[in-house]
Amino acid sequence: MKTLLVQLDSIWEDRTANHDKARRLIASAKPEPGSLIILPETFSTGFSMNVAVTAEPENGPTEQLLRELAGQYQSCVIGGVVTQAGNGRGMNQALAISPDGSVLARYTKNYPFTFGGEAEVHAAGSGVSLFEWQGLLIAPLICYDLRFPEIARSAVRAGAQMLIYIAAWPVKRVQHWITLLQARAIENQAYVAGVNRCGSDPQFTYTGRSLVVDPHGIVIADAAEQERTICAQLDPAVVRDWRAQFPALRDAGIQG
C-alpha cells in the first residue's frame, strides 16, 4: 500500500488558502489509486483556539474537501477537522474518507492539549475508531495522544495494525515526537505514521519531521522540515509476520 504524507505550512485561519494548498501538494505527488493520503491536524486553519472560525458542521467545507480528494484520486484520505460540539465548543477530529465518499472513521482527540489551552475550547473524545484499508486495520489518533501509550494499546487490542498520528507538534519538542513515534511502533509491533505540519503561526514554530516507522521502530520515510509530500510503501505481511515471530503482544494478552 502506498502511503502519502502531506506536510504543509498552514496559513493562519485561512481555510480557503489551505484547501487550495492541500490540493496543489497532493496533485504534485500524483498518488496512484488505492493510496492512503494523510493531512495534518487542523490543517485547514492552523492550531487556532478560535472556535468561531475553526469549527465546522459535519459535512462542512473541510469534510467536503476530503471527500473531493478521495474521489478524485480513488484513495482513502485522512485529515484533521474541527467540528461543532455545542455550547460554543469544538471537537478536534481525524476524519477518514473512502473513494466513494463514505466516512470510514471519525475519531475525536481523547487528550486535548491543556498546555496550549485546547482543553478549554475542545471537548475530549473517548475511545478509538478503526477502519480497514488495503489489508491493514488502521487507527487514527491526534498529536498529544502520542504521549499516552494506553490509547495506542487500546487501538491495538481492538485489532489495529497501523497507528496514524496527525499533528501540529512544535519544534521545541521534536525529539519527543521522533522517539515516541518509534516507541509506539516497537511496543505495539505496528506501522506508525506521524504527519505533522511545518512552518509557524502566531503561537508556535513547527518542526515538520513527518515520519513513517515500521513495526521494528525503523524510520522508513522522513519529510524533514520543509513543506512537501513523501511516500512510503507498506506491507501488511510485515506486521503479521513480526507479531507471529516475536509474540510480545500475545504475552500481553492481545491476539492478532
Beta strands, then each sheet from edge to edge (+ up, - down):
strand 1: 2-7
strand 2: 36-38
strand 3: 76-86
strand 4: 89-97
strand 5: 103-108
strand 6: 131-133
strand 7: 136-142
strand 8: 162-167
strand 9: 191-196
strand 10: 198-200
strand 11: 205-207
strand 12: 211-213
strand 13: 219-222
strand 14: 228-233
sheet 1: 5+ 4- 3+ 2+ 1+ 14-
sheet 2: 6+ 7- 8- 9- 12+ 13-
sheet 3: 10+ 11-
end
